[in-house]
Amino acid sequence: MSTKNQWLLNIGVVLVSFLTLPALGLRNLKRFLPASILILLIEMLHQRYGKKQRWWVFYNKPNSSLFGEFPFQLGPFLMVALWTLKLAYGNFNRFILLNSLAHAFIAFPFSFLAKKLKYYSLVRMNNLQFFLYFLSKAPILYVFQTLFLKIRRN
C-alpha cells in the first residue's frame, strides 16, 4: 500500500470513529472517558510489547506507530471502549458480548482485509489470539469504570 493510501486509511479510520461521538452524548462521554483513556494507555503499552515480539507487522514506510497502530487505537479502540460502556455498563454479560462482537470484527474480517491490502498482517499471532488479546482488556475496562464511579460518588 502506498504511503498516500496509508495516510488516507489512517485518517478515514479515525474520522469515521469520531463521527459517532455526537451520538454518544456529552454526559456519557464525561462519564466513560476516564476509564476509556486509561485502557487506551494500557493498550499502547501492550502494543509496544507486541510490536517488539513481532505479533504483527505493519507494511509502512516509515515504520512508525503513527502510521501503524496509533490510528486504530485512537479511533476504533477508543470508540469501542466508549460505546460498549454506554450500551452495556451495568450488565457485565452484555458488556462482554458487545466487546466480543466488536473485537471479532477487527480480528477476523478486518484483519483479513488488511492483509490483502498489505496494510498489516499477523505474524506470531493468529486471528483467534488477536481476538483474545483485545478481549482480555474488556474486564479491565469494566473494573476501571466501576472504580471511577465509586471514586466520583465519594
Beta strands, then each sheet from edge to edge (+ up, - down):
strand 1: 56-58
strand 2: 120-122
sheet 1: 1+ 2-
end
